[in-house]
Each structure stands twice: as structure tokens, then as C-alpha cells.
Amino acid sequence: MFGGGGGLNPRKMEQMMKQMGIDVEDIEAEEVIIRTDEYDLVFDNAEVTKMDARGQETYQVIGSPEQVESGTAGAIAGADSDDDASSAIPDEDVDLVVARTGVSEDEAREALEENDGDLAAAVGSLE
């Protein structure tokens, strides 16, 4: 379609980019999240390439994203394992809620998770 460039040897392209001061690096990304006001785009096992052109960094993400509700993408990673989900709430916060309300640690953690880690709201919901 654009004559000439389609047959360019990748090695030759890399040499030309280096001569122009452009460094390209592959990044081993497990997950990429793009947040917008309306939704989050979650790329699992995406191919990520970083291009540094004289101090101006550009990232290219290749993959098929899943569109999820805005602000929920961080919770997706923790949803697979109870260990990951429980580590999102610091043990110190759980202990404070337990001391204040007298409920079990599990109930305190659940209240904190339901209130997005807000100590006052968690205590309020249990009192």
C-alpha cells in the first residue's frame, strides 16, 4: 500500500533507529491497566514495547483488553486468590477495627473491604 517500506529488514530498521537516537526495549508485563473516567481497560499478558527517542518515552501495548467498570481493575488481580485479596487490607487496620468493635478478624476485614479500606466507615458499619 505504501510502497518500499514493507520489505525493510528488521535489523536494518533497528540500526537506523539507533542512528537516530531511538532505543527500543521490550518490557515483560504481566498486566496493563488503562483507567478512564468511564471504564478500565485491562490487558493480561500484553506485549509492551518502550521506545525512548532522545528522552521522550513512548509505550506501545499490543493485546486484547477486557473492559471493566471504572476503578475495579485493581480488584481483578486479587479476586483469583484469597491471599492476594486479604493482603489489600493491612493487618494493622483489621486489628484497629477489632479493638474498637470487638468483632472477629474476619468480620473486621470484610467490613474494611466493603468500605474500601475506610477505617471510620468500617467501624461505623459494625457499631
C-alpha positions as CSV (number, residue, x, y, z in Angstrom):
1,M,0.0,0.0,0.0
2,F,2.8,2.5,0.9
3,G,5.5,1.3,-1.5
4,G,9.0,0.5,-0.4
5,G,8.9,0.2,3.4
6,G,7.2,-3.2,3.6
7,G,10.4,-5.2,2.8
8,L,12.7,-3.4,5.2
9,N,14.9,-5.8,7.1
10,P,14.1,-5.6,10.9
11,R,17.9,-5.5,11.7
12,K,18.4,-2.6,9.3
13,M,15.4,-0.8,10.9
14,E,17.0,-1.3,14.3
15,Q,20.3,0.1,13.1
16,M,18.5,3.2,11.6
17,M,16.6,3.8,14.8
18,K,19.8,3.6,16.9
19,Q,21.5,6.1,14.5
20,M,18.6,8.5,15.1
21,G,18.9,8.1,18.9
22,I,15.9,5.9,19.4
23,D,16.2,3.0,21.8
24,V,13.6,0.2,21.9
25,E,13.1,-2.2,24.8
26,D,10.6,-5.0,25.3
27,I,9.0,-5.0,28.8
28,E,7.9,-8.2,30.4
29,A,4.5,-7.0,31.5
30,E,2.0,-9.3,33.3
31,E,-0.9,-6.8,33.2
32,V,-1.5,-3.3,31.9
33,I,-4.4,-1.2,33.1
34,I,-5.6,1.9,31.4
35,R,-8.1,3.9,33.6
36,T,-10.6,6.3,32.2
37,D,-13.5,8.2,33.9
38,E,-16.0,5.7,32.5
39,Y,-14.2,2.3,32.5
40,D,-10.9,0.5,32.9
41,L,-9.1,-1.4,30.1
42,V,-7.2,-4.5,31.4
43,F,-4.6,-6.2,29.2
44,D,-3.5,-9.5,30.5
45,N,-0.2,-10.8,29.1
46,A,0.2,-7.8,26.8
47,E,3.2,-7.2,24.6
48,V,4.7,-3.9,25.8
49,T,7.4,-2.1,24.0
50,K,9.1,1.1,25.3
51,M,10.6,3.5,22.8
52,D,13.0,6.2,24.1
53,A,13.6,8.9,21.4
54,R,16.0,11.3,22.9
55,G,14.3,11.5,26.3
56,Q,10.7,11.2,25.1
57,E,9.4,7.8,26.2
58,T,6.6,6.1,24.3
59,Y,4.9,2.8,25.3
60,Q,3.2,0.5,22.8
61,V,0.7,-2.0,24.2
62,I,-0.4,-4.9,22.0
63,G,-3.2,-7.2,23.1
64,S,-6.9,-7.5,23.6
65,P,-8.2,-5.7,26.6
66,E,-11.2,-6.5,28.8
67,Q,-13.3,-3.5,29.6
68,V,-14.4,-3.4,33.2
69,E,-16.2,-0.9,35.5
70,S,-14.1,2.2,36.3
71,G,-11.9,1.7,39.3
72,T,-12.4,-2.1,39.6
73,A,-9.3,-3.2,37.6
74,G,-7.1,-3.4,40.7
75,A,-9.6,-5.8,42.3
76,I,-9.4,-8.2,39.4
77,A,-5.9,-9.4,40.2
78,G,-6.8,-10.1,43.8
79,A,-10.0,-11.9,43.0
80,D,-8.2,-15.1,42.0
81,S,-6.7,-15.8,45.3
82,D,-7.8,-15.2,48.9
83,D,-4.2,-14.4,49.9
84,D,-4.0,-11.5,47.4
85,A,-7.4,-10.1,48.4
86,S,-6.7,-10.2,52.1
87,S,-3.3,-8.6,51.7
88,A,-5.0,-5.5,50.2
89,I,-6.2,-4.6,53.7
90,P,-3.3,-4.0,56.2
91,D,-3.4,-6.2,59.3
92,E,-3.0,-3.1,61.4
93,D,-6.3,-1.8,60.1
94,V,-8.0,-5.1,60.9
95,D,-6.6,-5.0,64.4
96,L,-7.8,-1.5,65.0
97,V,-11.4,-2.4,63.9
98,V,-11.3,-5.5,66.1
99,A,-10.1,-3.5,69.1
100,R,-12.8,-0.8,68.5
101,T,-15.8,-3.0,67.8
102,G,-14.9,-6.4,69.4
103,V,-15.8,-8.4,66.2
104,S,-13.7,-11.2,64.8
105,E,-10.8,-10.5,62.5
106,D,-12.8,-12.0,59.5
107,E,-15.7,-9.7,60.2
108,A,-13.4,-6.7,60.6
109,R,-11.6,-7.5,57.3
110,E,-14.9,-7.9,55.5
111,A,-16.2,-4.6,56.8
112,L,-13.0,-2.9,55.7
113,E,-13.2,-4.5,52.2
114,E,-16.9,-3.4,51.9
115,N,-15.8,0.2,52.8
116,D,-12.8,0.3,50.5
117,G,-10.4,0.3,53.5
118,D,-12.0,3.3,55.2
119,L,-11.5,2.7,58.9
120,A,-14.2,5.0,60.2
121,A,-16.8,3.7,57.8
122,A,-15.9,0.1,58.7
123,V,-16.2,0.8,62.4
124,G,-19.4,2.7,61.8
125,S,-21.0,-0.2,59.9
126,L,-20.2,-2.6,62.7
127,E,-21.3,-0.5,65.6
